[in-house]
Amino acid sequence: MYCKNCGKEVDEKAVVCPHCGVQLKELKVENSNRDDYGVDTGSIGWGFLGFFFPIVGLILFLIWKDIKPKTAKMAGKGALISVIVEFVVGIVFGILTSVGIISTAWLLS
């Protein structure tokens, strides 16, 4: 192989010409878990953040769903679980309150 800049012969595995210093090949760095936005691990911490602050979890899910899918999924799951828990607690509280009001009215009459 010959250097495209100086024309001298170089090793075929060379990335840079040893004679003139011109880059001969593109460097390929492969790391599927790392990008410009950090590591996409999908840690449980993002799930807890989404659970305790569901609106933040939803926003992070919408922002990161394409660039950090694992982390986005965790934040979204935390937000979804939080909303479901709040809904169930509200239903149970409503039922208990209704039963309490009805039984109190029955006792007073």
Secondary structure, 3 states (H helix, E strand, C coil): CECCCCCCECCCCCCECCCCCCECCCCCCCCCCEECCEECCCCHHHHHHHHHCHHHHHHHHHHHCCCCHHHHHHHHHHHHHHHHHHHHHHHHHHHHHHHHHHHHHHHHC
